[in-house]
Amino acid sequence: MTQRCEDQGSWPDLPYPAWRETCTTLHLWTQIVGKIRLSQTPWLNHSWHVALYVTARGLTTSPIPYGERAFQIDFDFIEHALCIETSNGPRWQMPLHALSVADFHAAIMSALSDIGIEVHIDESPNELPDPIRFIEDRVHAAYDADYAQRFWRVLLQADRLFKVFRTSFIGKCSPVHFFWGSFDLAVTRFSGRRAPRHPGGVPNLSDEVACEAYSHEVSSAGFWPGGGVIDYPAFYSYAYPTPEGFCSAPVRPEATFFSQELGEFLLPYEAVRTAASPDRALLDFLQSTYEAAADAGKWDRAALECARGIPGVPRANS
């Protein structure tokens, strides 16, 4: 039975303190699902093979190879369910509700085994301080369906506008994808030049992985629901390596500021949600912070940029 979505609007209120526990639990659930994809997928540059993707109902792994078969795991934040689909027919589903990380892990692993898929994952969470192994974590067990759905609705809008922004760049650019380690939606542009070796030091993440992820110069933007240093959801934009003058460059909209602690520009989600035009506010942020990185870093903008894409109109070959 299809459930009716709560009418929260396209840009719902998402105060982090109100759903902190659900956010943490959901973060860990996505790590389990993401690690299942990681365990079966050949390594792709910058760890692009591990990400999840926004769908019309939630988040998906996209098809995961398993021999000559494939399976896919989806979070459905409309009916609040976790679904496993397979290319040879079997299907499994369970409701999303207040459930410990340990029980979530046990349920999904048992379901995969029952449909003939045997996988093994690293059971320690990544990029989090003081991690608890998934099979031992009965501390995190919250699920507020309303806030989980609000979060997805924000991701849906961010995904839409990140994809619009992505069309105006013909250099190397990542997909718009959701990283379960840091729990953020991101899109990354590349100058084409090698970068100095990344120092590593990300909590519970191999320095080898971090160094490969930042092997080339980037301007990266994304959305993060909050936690740790900032107690509110925000859009972010950073450059690696950080070029001289980047932090003091003029950026838009007015609510944007540079966080010295994080080393990146931040635009609070609330400023976008309440703007006269949220679309314009976010696109201004993405474009102006990219320009700050590209100009300060002396990127070859003429060779890398193009007009923004228009549906149904082929790009001019000039």
Backbone bond lengths (Angstrom), bond angles and torsions (degrees), N, CA, C in turn:
res aa  C-N    CA-C-N  psi(-1)  N-CA   C-N-CA  omega(-1)  CA-C   N-CA-C  phi
1 M - - - 1.473 - - 1.519 109.08 -
2 T 1.322 117.88 127.14 1.452 122.30 -178.51 1.522 109.80 -78.44
3 Q 1.309 116.14 132.05 1.446 120.77 179.48 1.518 110.25 -91.85
4 R 1.306 116.84 148.71 1.456 121.91 176.98 1.529 109.06 -79.21
5 C 1.348 116.64 133.55 1.461 119.98 177.36 1.523 109.98 -72.64
6 E 1.313 116.48 142.80 1.450 120.05 172.20 1.523 109.00 -65.65
7 D 1.331 117.04 139.95 1.449 121.26 -177.81 1.525 109.54 -83.03
8 Q 1.310 115.99 84.89 1.458 121.64 179.29 1.521 111.39 -99.63
9 G 1.337 118.18 -1.63 1.448 120.65 -177.34 1.513 110.87 82.04
10 S 1.326 115.23 171.42 1.460 120.41 -178.18 1.519 112.71 -69.63
11 W 1.340 116.43 -30.09 1.467 121.27 -178.56 1.536 108.23 -122.76
12 P 1.330 118.26 76.57 1.469 120.87 -175.06 1.522 113.00 -71.12
13 D 1.304 114.84 156.03 1.458 121.34 173.12 1.531 108.22 -63.18
14 L 1.342 117.34 137.53 1.468 120.52 -177.64 1.530 110.56 -141.45
15 P 1.324 117.81 63.26 1.474 119.89 -179.95 1.525 111.10 -67.51
16 Y 1.299 116.82 118.61 1.466 120.24 -174.22 1.530 113.23 -57.30
17 P 1.346 120.32 -44.37 1.471 118.91 -178.80 1.526 113.59 -58.18
18 A 1.336 117.39 -27.60 1.467 120.54 -177.17 1.523 112.86 -72.41
19 W 1.331 116.67 -22.09 1.471 117.74 -178.18 1.529 111.36 -133.42
20 R 1.306 116.41 25.24 1.468 122.12 -177.44 1.529 112.15 -51.57
21 E 1.340 116.94 -48.56 1.460 119.84 -176.57 1.529 111.78 -67.88
22 T 1.329 116.53 -40.45 1.465 119.64 175.79 1.519 110.91 -63.55
23 C 1.317 116.27 -42.01 1.466 120.70 179.01 1.524 111.27 -58.94
24 T 1.323 116.71 -45.41 1.458 121.03 -179.81 1.527 111.15 -64.08
25 T 1.333 116.68 -44.02 1.462 120.41 179.52 1.522 110.72 -64.11
26 L 1.327 116.66 -46.04 1.460 120.97 -179.96 1.525 111.13 -62.89
27 H 1.324 116.42 -37.88 1.462 120.82 175.79 1.534 110.12 -56.71
28 L 1.313 116.78 -46.12 1.462 120.49 -178.58 1.527 111.65 -69.89
29 W 1.334 117.57 -36.98 1.468 119.59 175.64 1.530 110.37 -61.38
30 T 1.338 117.28 -43.01 1.475 118.84 179.67 1.525 111.27 -66.72
31 Q 1.331 117.18 -29.60 1.466 118.90 176.31 1.528 110.72 -64.31
32 I 1.311 117.20 -41.06 1.464 120.21 178.42 1.529 110.36 -62.09
33 V 1.329 116.17 -48.34 1.468 120.23 179.42 1.518 110.67 -63.77
34 G 1.325 117.20 -43.50 1.457 120.42 179.09 1.514 113.09 -62.96
35 K 1.322 116.64 -38.44 1.469 119.82 179.03 1.527 111.33 -68.41
36 I 1.330 117.30 -28.56 1.464 119.36 174.20 1.523 109.27 -64.40
37 R 1.332 116.81 -44.48 1.477 119.40 176.23 1.532 110.47 -61.87
38 L 1.330 116.32 -45.35 1.464 121.45 179.90 1.523 111.62 -56.14
39 S 1.332 117.43 -39.59 1.464 121.43 -174.91 1.527 113.02 -68.03
40 Q 1.329 117.48 -19.15 1.465 120.68 -173.59 1.529 113.94 -115.71
41 T 1.324 117.72 -5.12 1.466 120.72 -170.40 1.513 111.66 -110.95
42 P 1.341 118.79 129.74 1.468 120.78 177.68 1.529 111.51 -56.11
43 W 1.322 115.26 145.93 1.459 120.07 -176.20 1.525 110.22 -65.53
44 L 1.328 114.90 133.74 1.457 122.45 176.94 1.518 107.94 -120.32
45 N 1.342 115.66 147.59 1.461 119.88 -176.93 1.533 111.97 -50.12
46 H 1.345 115.08 142.44 1.457 124.24 177.40 1.540 113.31 61.20
47 S 1.325 116.23 23.86 1.472 122.84 178.98 1.527 112.98 60.04
48 W 1.318 116.98 29.05 1.463 119.66 -179.89 1.526 111.84 -67.87
49 H 1.320 117.39 -16.30 1.470 120.33 -178.51 1.522 113.54 -76.98
50 V 1.343 118.01 -9.87 1.471 119.72 -174.55 1.518 112.94 -97.34
51 A 1.319 117.61 -12.83 1.465 121.22 -167.35 1.527 113.05 -72.92
52 L 1.323 115.20 160.09 1.454 123.48 169.52 1.529 108.53 -101.70
53 Y 1.329 116.26 168.18 1.458 120.63 -177.17 1.522 109.96 -132.53
54 V 1.341 115.58 146.48 1.453 121.60 177.98 1.530 109.39 -73.98
55 T 1.331 116.04 137.50 1.464 121.77 176.36 1.524 109.56 -122.58
56 A 1.324 115.67 177.58 1.465 121.37 178.09 1.516 112.57 -68.18
57 R 1.344 117.29 -7.62 1.463 120.88 -179.50 1.528 112.78 -129.34
58 G 1.321 118.93 -11.54 1.455 119.14 -177.23 1.508 113.23 170.51
59 L 1.333 116.46 -121.78 1.460 123.63 -179.78 1.518 109.03 -133.02
60 T 1.334 116.05 147.94 1.462 120.52 -179.67 1.519 111.04 -137.08
61 T 1.338 114.78 153.92 1.462 119.73 171.09 1.528 110.99 -77.97
62 S 1.333 117.66 -21.20 1.466 125.61 -162.88 1.538 106.71 69.21
63 P 1.350 119.34 172.38 1.472 119.52 -176.99 1.525 113.50 -59.50
64 I 1.324 115.52 132.42 1.468 123.12 178.28 1.527 107.90 -108.69
65 P 1.327 118.61 126.50 1.467 118.92 -179.98 1.518 111.84 -70.49
66 Y 1.336 115.17 141.87 1.467 121.30 173.53 1.519 105.95 -144.55
67 G 1.341 115.62 92.26 1.457 119.68 -170.16 1.519 108.50 62.92
68 E 1.315 116.34 -130.15 1.460 119.98 177.15 1.523 112.14 -91.55
69 R 1.321 116.23 -1.66 1.457 120.98 175.48 1.529 109.72 -94.26
70 A 1.327 115.36 177.37 1.463 121.45 173.73 1.524 108.43 -145.29
71 F 1.324 115.13 151.92 1.457 120.23 172.86 1.520 108.50 -138.70
72 Q 1.302 115.45 163.65 1.457 121.58 -175.73 1.515 108.72 -143.96
73 I 1.338 116.09 140.83 1.462 121.21 178.96 1.524 108.72 -118.82
74 D 1.320 116.07 128.58 1.462 121.73 -176.70 1.524 111.53 -125.39
75 F 1.325 115.32 137.86 1.460 121.81 165.07 1.521 106.88 -93.34
76 D 1.313 117.32 124.52 1.456 123.14 177.44 1.528 107.61 -109.23
77 F 1.339 116.31 108.52 1.462 120.10 -177.13 1.528 112.76 -95.82
78 I 1.332 116.66 10.91 1.457 120.70 170.09 1.524 109.22 -94.37
79 E 1.337 116.23 -52.89 1.471 119.60 176.57 1.527 111.69 -91.80
80 H 1.331 117.22 -3.32 1.463 123.17 178.69 1.532 110.40 55.93
81 A 1.311 113.11 68.15 1.462 120.58 -178.70 1.523 109.52 -143.99
82 L 1.317 115.79 154.67 1.454 122.72 169.63 1.520 107.02 -108.57
83 C 1.326 116.48 129.20 1.461 120.98 -174.23 1.526 110.79 -124.12
84 I 1.316 116.50 139.01 1.457 122.57 170.40 1.523 107.54 -116.82
85 E 1.322 116.51 123.50 1.465 122.81 177.06 1.523 108.41 -113.51
86 T 1.322 117.69 146.30 1.458 121.25 177.96 1.520 110.34 -127.59
87 S 1.338 115.13 153.93 1.461 120.06 -178.33 1.524 112.68 -74.16
88 N 1.340 117.42 -15.25 1.468 119.47 -179.83 1.527 112.90 -107.16
89 G 1.341 117.03 13.94 1.456 119.23 169.16 1.505 118.30 119.63
90 P 1.351 119.82 -50.85 1.464 118.84 -175.64 1.526 112.91 -57.63
91 R 1.323 115.08 143.30 1.459 122.32 -179.24 1.518 108.33 -138.80
92 W 1.333 115.86 142.36 1.466 120.96 -179.46 1.514 108.74 -136.57
93 Q 1.306 116.03 146.22 1.465 120.05 179.79 1.513 109.35 -149.40
94 M 1.335 115.78 143.26 1.462 120.30 172.48 1.515 108.95 -138.11
95 P 1.336 117.86 149.94 1.466 120.33 178.95 1.521 110.98 -71.32
96 L 1.311 116.05 146.92 1.461 121.78 172.06 1.522 107.82 -91.84
97 H 1.309 115.59 122.83 1.458 122.12 179.22 1.520 106.89 -156.19
98 A 1.313 117.21 -177.65 1.462 120.23 179.50 1.527 109.69 -59.29
99 L 1.325 115.77 112.75 1.466 122.25 -173.47 1.516 108.11 -151.89
100 S 1.309 117.29 133.51 1.457 119.39 -178.65 1.519 110.86 -66.09
101 V 1.317 115.58 155.88 1.465 120.98 176.71 1.527 110.11 -58.01
102 A 1.329 116.77 -40.38 1.466 120.45 179.46 1.518 111.51 -61.52
103 D 1.330 117.07 -42.85 1.462 120.39 -179.79 1.526 111.35 -71.54
104 F 1.327 117.66 -36.62 1.464 121.30 175.86 1.525 109.99 -61.30
105 H 1.328 116.38 -45.97 1.462 121.82 179.06 1.531 110.29 -60.65
106 A 1.322 116.73 -46.63 1.467 119.99 -178.75 1.526 110.81 -62.84
107 A 1.320 117.63 -41.04 1.465 121.02 -177.06 1.518 111.50 -65.81
108 I 1.323 117.69 -45.44 1.460 119.76 -176.48 1.528 110.98 -71.62
109 M 1.314 117.96 -37.07 1.460 120.54 178.78 1.526 110.60 -67.94
110 S 1.319 117.32 -39.98 1.462 120.89 177.36 1.525 110.47 -64.63
111 A 1.335 116.31 -41.86 1.465 119.82 -179.73 1.524 111.24 -63.23
112 L 1.327 117.13 -43.86 1.464 120.39 178.92 1.528 110.33 -61.35
113 S 1.320 117.03 -43.05 1.459 120.70 179.07 1.525 111.15 -62.22
114 D 1.331 116.18 -40.11 1.470 120.61 -178.44 1.527 112.11 -64.47
115 I 1.326 117.30 -28.83 1.467 119.32 179.57 1.530 111.78 -100.61
116 G 1.353 115.50 18.65 1.456 120.64 171.60 1.508 115.77 82.70
117 I 1.328 117.09 24.46 1.467 121.02 178.82 1.521 108.26 -119.28
118 E 1.314 116.01 114.04 1.462 121.67 -179.64 1.528 108.74 -106.24
119 V 1.334 116.81 115.51 1.460 121.43 179.34 1.519 109.41 -130.00
120 H 1.313 114.90 155.30 1.460 121.53 177.90 1.527 107.68 -133.48
121 I 1.320 116.95 132.65 1.457 120.86 -178.15 1.522 110.46 -126.14
122 D 1.330 115.11 160.25 1.457 121.59 170.03 1.524 106.72 -69.58
123 E 1.309 117.93 120.05 1.466 121.59 -171.95 1.521 113.74 -87.95
124 S 1.329 117.77 9.68 1.456 119.90 177.39 1.522 109.99 -103.08
125 P 1.330 119.43 128.25 1.463 121.31 178.79 1.529 112.11 -60.07
126 N 1.318 115.78 151.09 1.464 122.28 178.70 1.528 111.20 -105.18
127 E 1.320 114.88 153.22 1.468 123.96 171.56 1.525 113.42 60.64
128 L 1.330 116.03 25.09 1.458 121.24 177.86 1.527 109.59 -128.55
129 P 1.330 117.38 140.12 1.473 118.88 175.98 1.525 110.33 -73.72
130 D 1.290 116.39 149.99 1.472 122.53 175.86 1.521 113.05 49.47
131 P 1.332 117.70 55.74 1.466 120.06 -176.72 1.529 112.06 -70.02
132 I 1.327 115.25 148.12 1.459 122.93 173.03 1.520 107.08 -110.92
133 R 1.317 118.68 132.41 1.465 120.21 179.16 1.522 109.67 -56.85
134 F 1.331 115.66 140.29 1.461 120.45 -177.04 1.526 112.32 -51.52
135 I 1.319 116.48 -44.66 1.467 119.62 -174.77 1.526 112.54 -70.66
136 E 1.338 117.54 -11.18 1.460 121.82 -179.24 1.522 112.83 -109.98
137 D 1.334 117.51 -4.95 1.460 120.96 -170.81 1.530 111.86 -87.35
138 R 1.325 115.28 98.27 1.459 120.78 172.44 1.527 110.68 -110.73
139 V 1.331 114.70 12.41 1.467 121.10 178.17 1.521 110.53 -81.08
140 H 1.327 115.92 -43.69 1.465 121.38 -175.97 1.526 108.99 -95.89
141 A 1.331 115.95 112.23 1.467 119.81 -173.15 1.527 111.87 -152.51
142 A 1.350 116.78 31.90 1.467 120.24 -176.56 1.526 110.70 -101.78
143 Y 1.318 116.09 144.70 1.467 120.32 172.33 1.523 109.33 -152.54
144 D 1.332 115.22 103.53 1.454 122.42 173.73 1.521 106.47 -96.65
145 A 1.329 116.90 107.44 1.463 121.16 -173.85 1.528 112.44 -59.96
146 D 1.327 116.55 -37.84 1.460 120.70 -179.34 1.525 110.57 -61.04
147 Y 1.330 117.23 -48.71 1.462 119.86 -177.68 1.520 112.41 -73.09
148 A 1.324 117.78 -33.16 1.466 119.39 174.67 1.526 109.84 -60.65
149 Q 1.334 115.51 -41.15 1.464 118.78 179.28 1.526 111.48 -69.84
150 R 1.319 117.24 -38.29 1.474 119.62 176.26 1.531 110.46 -59.20
151 F 1.326 115.85 -45.23 1.462 120.36 179.34 1.519 110.57 -57.00
152 W 1.333 116.68 -47.13 1.468 119.81 178.65 1.520 111.01 -61.43
153 R 1.320 117.90 -38.96 1.462 119.95 -179.99 1.533 111.28 -63.39
154 V 1.318 117.16 -37.32 1.464 120.36 175.20 1.531 109.93 -65.59
155 L 1.332 116.40 -44.15 1.463 119.69 177.32 1.522 111.15 -59.04
156 L 1.329 117.35 -37.94 1.463 121.77 -179.32 1.528 110.60 -61.49
157 Q 1.332 117.23 -43.59 1.463 120.42 179.11 1.529 111.19 -70.72
158 A 1.325 116.49 -42.63 1.468 119.62 178.47 1.521 110.88 -62.37
159 D 1.325 117.02 -43.14 1.461 121.62 178.52 1.528 110.62 -58.74
160 R 1.316 116.84 -43.78 1.467 121.73 179.76 1.524 111.28 -59.77
161 L 1.326 117.10 -47.56 1.460 120.27 -175.37 1.521 112.46 -78.96
162 F 1.334 117.88 -32.52 1.462 119.59 173.31 1.526 110.09 -60.48
163 K 1.323 116.71 -37.99 1.465 120.49 -179.90 1.527 111.51 -69.61
164 V 1.326 117.11 -35.91 1.473 119.99 173.47 1.531 109.44 -62.40
165 F 1.318 116.55 -48.99 1.466 122.06 178.91 1.524 111.16 -57.64
166 R 1.305 117.64 -39.53 1.472 122.42 -177.14 1.526 112.03 -62.24
167 T 1.328 117.90 -27.90 1.471 120.28 -174.69 1.518 113.73 -69.04
168 S 1.327 118.16 -16.25 1.470 119.80 -176.41 1.519 112.75 -94.78
169 F 1.331 116.48 23.51 1.468 121.79 -178.92 1.518 108.77 -137.11
170 I 1.333 117.39 123.72 1.469 120.16 -179.63 1.522 112.24 -105.61
171 G 1.340 117.09 -0.50 1.454 119.77 171.51 1.521 109.64 -76.47
172 K 1.328 115.87 -176.32 1.461 120.13 177.86 1.517 110.04 -62.27
173 C 1.334 115.96 131.07 1.457 121.43 -178.73 1.524 108.89 -146.58
174 S 1.311 116.20 141.01 1.461 120.88 178.88 1.521 110.16 -70.88
175 P 1.333 117.24 162.75 1.465 119.35 163.57 1.535 108.83 -64.09
176 V 1.307 117.26 168.02 1.459 121.01 166.61 1.522 105.90 -84.59
177 H 1.303 116.73 115.53 1.463 119.42 -172.29 1.520 111.58 -145.99
178 F 1.339 114.33 161.22 1.460 122.23 -174.63 1.523 109.02 -107.19
179 F 1.336 115.59 118.52 1.462 120.56 179.07 1.524 110.00 -93.68
180 W 1.335 115.70 117.13 1.452 120.96 -177.17 1.523 113.32 -74.36
181 G 1.331 117.92 -19.36 1.463 119.68 177.96 1.518 111.14 -66.46
182 S 1.327 115.51 -51.89 1.462 121.24 -179.88 1.517 112.60 -94.88
183 F 1.337 117.62 -7.55 1.463 124.48 176.27 1.528 111.17 61.76
184 D 1.342 115.38 51.84 1.458 119.90 -179.87 1.521 111.44 -143.22
185 L 1.323 115.00 152.69 1.459 122.57 173.82 1.518 107.03 -92.44
186 A 1.334 117.77 133.74 1.457 119.82 -172.59 1.521 112.69 -143.55
187 V 1.336 114.84 155.99 1.463 122.78 169.37 1.519 106.77 -141.73
188 T 1.340 116.93 136.07 1.459 121.69 -170.98 1.524 111.30 -130.35
189 R 1.323 115.86 129.54 1.463 122.82 175.37 1.532 109.59 -103.18
190 F 1.320 116.24 149.78 1.461 122.25 -176.82 1.524 110.34 -122.97
191 S 1.323 115.97 139.47 1.469 120.53 177.94 1.518 111.86 -74.84
192 G 1.347 116.70 -24.37 1.461 121.60 -174.32 1.515 113.59 100.60
193 R 1.346 116.49 -6.51 1.469 120.24 -179.40 1.524 110.49 -102.81
194 R 1.330 115.59 150.91 1.451 121.05 174.53 1.521 110.02 -65.37
195 A 1.329 116.16 151.65 1.461 121.98 178.05 1.528 109.47 -111.02
196 P 1.328 117.55 157.21 1.470 119.12 173.48 1.524 109.70 -62.79
197 R 1.310 116.72 154.58 1.458 120.90 -177.33 1.521 111.06 -57.22
198 H 1.320 115.91 130.74 1.451 121.44 178.91 1.533 109.26 -68.01
199 P 1.334 118.20 141.13 1.470 119.56 -177.61 1.517 114.54 -72.62
200 G 1.331 118.26 -11.49 1.466 119.99 -177.30 1.513 110.97 71.67
201 G 1.319 116.10 -151.30 1.457 119.84 177.73 1.511 115.06 87.00
202 V 1.340 118.41 9.28 1.467 120.85 175.93 1.530 107.64 -72.05
203 P 1.343 118.37 131.41 1.475 119.38 -176.70 1.527 112.65 -55.81
204 N 1.319 115.38 127.25 1.462 122.07 175.39 1.528 113.20 52.66
205 L 1.342 114.16 43.72 1.459 121.69 173.19 1.519 107.62 -140.65
206 S 1.311 116.66 129.30 1.452 121.27 -179.23 1.526 111.03 -56.08
207 D 1.344 116.43 133.06 1.467 119.74 175.48 1.526 110.87 -59.24
208 E 1.323 116.71 -31.48 1.460 120.79 178.43 1.529 110.86 -60.89
209 V 1.336 116.36 -40.76 1.464 120.74 178.94 1.524 110.47 -68.40
210 A 1.333 117.79 -45.21 1.461 121.25 179.91 1.526 111.30 -62.14
211 C 1.321 116.84 -41.36 1.469 120.25 -178.90 1.521 111.10 -66.18
212 E 1.323 117.58 -38.36 1.462 120.06 178.14 1.521 110.84 -69.94
213 A 1.319 116.77 -36.73 1.462 120.50 -179.91 1.518 111.52 -62.88
214 Y 1.344 116.86 -34.78 1.468 121.45 -178.27 1.529 111.33 -111.15
215 S 1.317 116.15 40.50 1.464 121.06 -179.65 1.524 112.61 -71.61
216 H 1.338 116.95 -22.00 1.460 122.25 -177.70 1.530 110.13 -129.46
217 E 1.316 116.51 157.41 1.463 121.56 -179.84 1.529 110.80 -61.16
218 V 1.335 115.71 136.98 1.460 119.51 -177.48 1.522 111.98 -136.22
219 S 1.303 113.92 156.46 1.459 123.76 160.73 1.522 104.55 -124.50
220 S 1.319 116.62 116.58 1.462 120.79 -172.44 1.522 110.45 -125.14
221 A 1.330 115.28 138.54 1.461 120.95 178.69 1.514 109.29 -130.80
222 G 1.329 115.83 156.62 1.448 117.94 -179.37 1.517 112.76 -170.77
223 F 1.336 114.00 -176.12 1.462 122.17 176.35 1.515 108.63 -125.53
224 W 1.320 115.41 136.08 1.463 122.15 -178.65 1.527 108.30 -134.31
225 P 1.340 119.35 133.65 1.464 120.59 -175.17 1.518 115.32 -75.40
226 G 1.335 117.91 -9.30 1.453 120.68 177.92 1.519 112.72 112.41
227 G 1.332 114.56 174.85 1.456 121.29 -178.20 1.511 110.53 121.86
228 G 1.322 116.35 151.51 1.455 119.84 178.54 1.514 111.58 71.36
229 V 1.329 115.80 -115.29 1.457 121.08 -174.45 1.527 112.21 -65.00
230 I 1.327 117.56 -39.37 1.463 120.03 179.08 1.529 109.93 -118.33
231 D 1.321 115.40 136.22 1.457 121.18 -175.09 1.526 111.06 -102.59
232 Y 1.337 115.35 38.81 1.464 120.29 -179.78 1.530 107.62 -157.17
233 P 1.337 117.53 156.15 1.466 119.62 177.76 1.529 110.37 -73.73
234 A 1.327 116.34 147.32 1.464 119.86 -177.19 1.519 110.89 -156.18
235 F 1.317 114.37 154.02 1.457 121.79 166.57 1.525 106.96 -89.98
236 Y 1.321 116.16 145.74 1.464 120.13 -178.08 1.521 110.20 -131.67
237 S 1.322 116.07 161.23 1.460 121.76 174.11 1.525 108.34 -153.77
238 Y 1.325 115.96 129.98 1.462 120.02 -179.91 1.517 109.85 -140.45
239 A 1.318 115.54 167.12 1.459 122.12 175.25 1.517 108.05 -125.52
240 Y 1.337 115.75 141.99 1.469 120.26 171.40 1.520 108.82 -132.81
241 P 1.344 116.34 126.06 1.462 127.15 -7.47 1.530 110.21 -68.75
242 T 1.318 116.80 157.45 1.462 119.97 -178.99 1.520 109.49 -75.57
243 P 1.337 118.81 113.40 1.457 120.04 -177.74 1.527 111.76 -76.48
244 E 1.309 116.36 153.50 1.456 121.38 178.13 1.528 109.60 -60.76
245 G 1.318 115.85 132.91 1.452 120.88 178.83 1.516 114.31 92.15
246 F 1.321 117.58 -9.39 1.467 121.10 -177.33 1.521 111.40 -60.30
247 C 1.322 117.30 -47.86 1.462 120.93 -172.35 1.521 112.82 -67.58
248 S 1.331 118.16 -20.79 1.469 120.80 -177.93 1.521 112.63 -104.30
249 A 1.316 118.25 6.72 1.465 121.47 -178.90 1.526 110.59 -68.23
250 P 1.329 117.38 148.81 1.472 119.23 176.35 1.523 110.91 -71.12
251 V 1.325 116.91 129.33 1.466 121.42 -178.12 1.531 109.05 -134.40
252 R 1.302 115.22 164.82 1.467 122.23 -179.90 1.538 108.48 -128.89
253 P 1.342 116.43 159.75 1.464 130.34 -9.60 1.528 111.53 -75.81
254 E 1.315 115.73 -174.62 1.457 121.18 -172.66 1.523 112.98 -60.15
255 A 1.328 117.44 -30.16 1.469 120.66 -177.14 1.524 113.14 -73.28
256 T 1.327 118.36 -8.45 1.468 121.95 -179.67 1.529 110.08 -71.34
257 F 1.317 116.48 140.71 1.465 120.91 175.37 1.521 109.47 -145.72
258 F 1.333 116.03 161.11 1.464 120.74 178.19 1.520 109.12 -97.72
259 S 1.339 115.91 124.43 1.460 121.82 177.72 1.523 109.16 -90.23
260 Q 1.307 116.99 112.26 1.465 120.51 177.82 1.523 110.89 -64.96
261 E 1.328 117.03 -33.76 1.463 120.77 -178.12 1.527 111.50 -67.71
262 L 1.338 116.80 -40.05 1.461 120.84 179.99 1.525 112.59 -91.93
263 G 1.329 116.93 -20.31 1.466 120.54 -178.88 1.516 112.96 72.59
264 E 1.341 116.73 34.46 1.458 120.21 -178.33 1.525 110.50 -154.43
265 F 1.326 114.68 160.50 1.449 119.94 174.41 1.529 109.30 -76.79
266 L 1.340 116.34 142.53 1.455 122.66 177.29 1.524 109.69 -126.94
267 L 1.316 114.38 142.05 1.462 121.64 171.45 1.523 106.14 -129.06
268 P 1.332 118.40 108.68 1.466 119.39 -179.17 1.527 111.42 -55.38
269 Y 1.320 115.47 137.12 1.467 120.11 178.80 1.517 111.30 -56.23
270 E 1.324 116.99 -36.90 1.458 120.35 -178.13 1.524 111.35 -59.60
271 A 1.350 117.38 -34.80 1.461 120.57 178.91 1.525 111.28 -67.54
272 V 1.315 116.70 -32.80 1.469 120.48 177.10 1.527 109.44 -74.84
273 R 1.320 116.31 -47.75 1.463 121.61 -176.62 1.519 111.93 -57.66
274 T 1.331 117.15 -37.58 1.458 121.29 -175.06 1.529 113.17 -97.68
275 A 1.324 117.85 3.72 1.467 121.04 179.67 1.529 110.25 -69.49
276 A 1.345 116.20 154.90 1.463 120.59 176.52 1.525 110.27 -57.15
277 S 1.326 116.83 -37.57 1.467 122.69 174.89 1.525 108.29 -133.24
278 P 1.337 118.82 95.80 1.466 119.71 178.57 1.528 112.56 -56.30
279 D 1.335 117.45 -38.16 1.471 120.25 179.32 1.516 110.77 -58.80
280 R 1.330 116.13 -49.14 1.465 119.42 -178.11 1.518 110.97 -64.33
281 A 1.339 117.34 -41.97 1.463 120.53 -179.28 1.523 111.00 -59.50
282 L 1.340 117.19 -45.89 1.455 119.71 -178.27 1.526 111.62 -70.47
283 L 1.318 118.15 -42.91 1.465 119.88 179.39 1.530 111.17 -64.86
284 D 1.337 117.81 -35.73 1.467 120.25 174.92 1.520 110.73 -62.12
285 F 1.330 115.88 -42.06 1.466 120.29 178.81 1.521 110.69 -62.22
286 L 1.329 117.00 -48.99 1.467 120.43 -178.43 1.522 111.29 -60.95
287 Q 1.332 117.03 -45.78 1.457 120.29 -176.48 1.532 112.30 -69.88
288 S 1.325 116.57 -45.69 1.469 118.42 -174.87 1.523 112.21 -70.48
289 T 1.322 118.17 -34.93 1.466 119.01 178.65 1.521 110.93 -74.89
290 Y 1.338 117.29 -33.35 1.468 119.25 172.29 1.526 109.80 -62.13
291 E 1.330 117.48 -46.68 1.468 120.69 -179.99 1.523 110.99 -60.35
292 A 1.335 116.91 -36.35 1.463 120.47 177.20 1.523 110.69 -61.38
293 A 1.341 116.66 -43.47 1.467 120.69 178.94 1.520 111.56 -69.01
294 A 1.340 117.01 -45.03 1.463 120.92 -176.37 1.521 111.74 -67.68
295 D 1.325 117.57 -41.42 1.466 119.93 -179.34 1.526 110.77 -70.64
296 A 1.330 117.21 -46.05 1.463 119.60 179.86 1.522 111.36 -65.53
297 G 1.336 116.80 -33.05 1.458 121.31 -179.65 1.512 114.49 -89.08
298 K 1.339 115.93 0.24 1.472 121.54 178.27 1.537 112.09 57.30
299 W 1.318 115.58 48.24 1.461 120.88 174.08 1.529 109.47 -72.66
300 D 1.301 116.98 155.00 1.466 121.92 176.37 1.531 107.99 -83.61
301 R 1.305 115.59 77.86 1.462 120.27 -172.22 1.532 112.36 -62.41
302 A 1.320 117.18 -36.31 1.469 119.74 -178.72 1.525 111.47 -60.67
303 A 1.334 116.18 -33.65 1.469 120.06 -178.71 1.519 112.39 -85.57
304 L 1.325 117.65 -18.67 1.464 121.39 -171.96 1.518 114.13 -102.90
305 E 1.320 118.04 -19.82 1.457 120.78 -171.86 1.523 112.31 -107.77
306 C 1.310 115.84 161.51 1.457 122.50 178.58 1.525 108.42 -154.01
307 A 1.321 116.48 176.01 1.455 120.00 177.52 1.525 110.18 -68.56
308 R 1.319 115.96 150.82 1.459 120.62 178.11 1.527 109.82 -63.02
309 G 1.329 116.48 139.91 1.453 121.19 -177.78 1.525 113.25 -66.81
310 I 1.325 115.47 148.64 1.463 123.27 177.55 1.514 108.03 -122.16
311 P 1.336 119.56 130.59 1.479 120.36 -178.91 1.516 111.80 -54.97
312 G 1.333 115.45 130.40 1.455 121.58 175.71 1.501 115.91 79.24
313 V 1.328 118.56 -0.15 1.477 121.79 -177.49 1.516 109.33 -112.80
314 P 1.350 119.75 112.30 1.464 121.09 178.42 1.527 110.40 -61.59
315 R 1.317 114.94 146.11 1.477 119.47 178.91 1.523 109.30 -70.93
316 A 1.316 116.07 138.19 1.470 120.53 177.66 1.508 109.55 -66.29
317 N 1.321 117.38 137.24 1.457 123.29 178.79 1.513 108.92 -92.72
318 S 1.330 115.01 91.07 1.467 119.05 -176.34 1.517 110.15 -129.72
